[in-house]
């Protein structure tokens, strides 16, 4: 069999490795338009902020490893121009395939405003952007970050750590707009101490001769030496559309639990593909690294003529800003309302250790429906990761408020309480749900 995989990121290389392990005699060929494979663009903020010193460390493996150790033919710096039934064209050469995987990832959303192509303006969606942005930052004094989702927040911290003056422009009313207002307000207060935080503000133009000099919004003007645009991403589906593959409601490629598309012997995985949202039980677009790897694994197994199904994901996420840990699993309250749930919620502030031990504070919100089923958890503060890990495991199994309350979280005075914050916030919903 001849296997073609378009995209050498998380999903593509995981799928390629799985196919080659299960069917070592098959020909597995990967096409990647960048010079890198198995790359980690999520690490760009930490590279720009000098936490990661070597750019090459953002790649888990290089092409030589996959070629020599796993027998995968990797064609990097080679972009696919055309895809047809049983063939594709890249670099002017035609290649045959028996099975095809789209692992084309996502692309950065644009603002579509005047002078967006000026030198000194970049997104950080591709690994190559990290190198460029770090070079620019060496000589920059004033930086504007547009957007305050995960990447915007992390890039803001990165620039602060290397001594830059940062302005953050956000269209919505608080940073991390996917979170509810209670969480956003805490992050807003902390970011406001360190950066020029401009909320409810829309970028309408960029100004400069050969290079960016100023960002213009509907409320003001901001001089700068460079700009990072972090306003979101879109699935890369142009090649899939060319082949006639069906797209889902989100605009990403529609798949089933085997990662099969609407076209026979054609699969999709990663940021270009839809998958099941475990909480809503609906197909969703969840462009995150952990699901991408697992979707690639499932696609690879099924392409190799074995059988495994992808059960979906939760959108579990963790980030941080200057000592504040921030995390979310499942739905926020506003997302739950939009999905049509009859929502109840609780927000608490709690210690993360025994009362007599010095430790931090955590703010935690739980969202459930009237049946008592928990829909999501959000946290900000200290020791957030362990609460999001616990909440993710429970949400994945469809736990209700009682099950959150009775889960036997371990007690250790310096690190955790007898009454864990997850237990307390669940108990606070009892009254609202009529539970004694």
Number of C-alpha atoms within 10 A of each C-alpha: 12 15 21 26 26 26 27 28 27 28 33 33 27 21 31 32 21 21 26 20 16 15 17 15 12 16 17 25 20 23 23 22 17 18 15 23 28 20 23 18 21 19 19 28 24 19 22 25 21 15 13 15 12 9 15 12 14 22 17 12 15 16 19 13 12 18 14 10 9 16 20 23 18 24 22 17 14 17 17 19 12 17 20 14 16 15 15 20 15 16 11 12 9 12 14 15 19 13 20 27 28 26 31 28 28 20 18 18 15 14 16 11 11 13 15 18 14 18 17 22 20 20 23 23 22 18 21 16 16 23 15 14 22 18 12 15 21 12 11 17 14 19 23 26 26 26 25 26 20 23 26 26 23 22 25 29 24 22 25 17 14 13 15 20 17 22 22 24 26 25 17 16 15 25 29 23 17 17 23 17 18 17 23 18 16 16 22 17 13 13 19 13 9 15 17 14 20 21 17 12 18 19 20 14 17 22 19 14 9 10 16 21 19 18 21 16 16 11 11 11 14 16 16 20 19 25 29 22 23 25 21 19 16 18 22 21 22 12 18 25 13 11 14 14 21 16 19 16 12 15 17 27 30 25 24 16 16 22 28 22 23 15 15 11 16 24 29 33 35 34 32 27 32 29 32 20 20 20 22 16 11 13 18 22 24 24 21 16 18 16 23 25 21 21 33 29 27 27 33 31 24 19 26 22 11 13 12 15 15 18 15 22 24 22 22 21 19 18 17 17 19 13 8 19 18 28 24 28 27 28 27 23 26 15 16 21 14 9 12 10 17 11 18 20 21 17 20 16 16 20 22 26 24 18 12 8 14 12 16 13 16 20 22 26 24 27 26 26 21 14 13 22 19 28 29 27 29 29 30 27 25 21 21 24 19 12 23 24 17 15 23 23 13 16 23 17 10 14 18 18 25 17 16 22 21 11 14 12 17 12 14 11 16 14 16 21 20 14 19 22 24 23 20 18 26 26 19 17 22 15 9 13 15 9 11 6
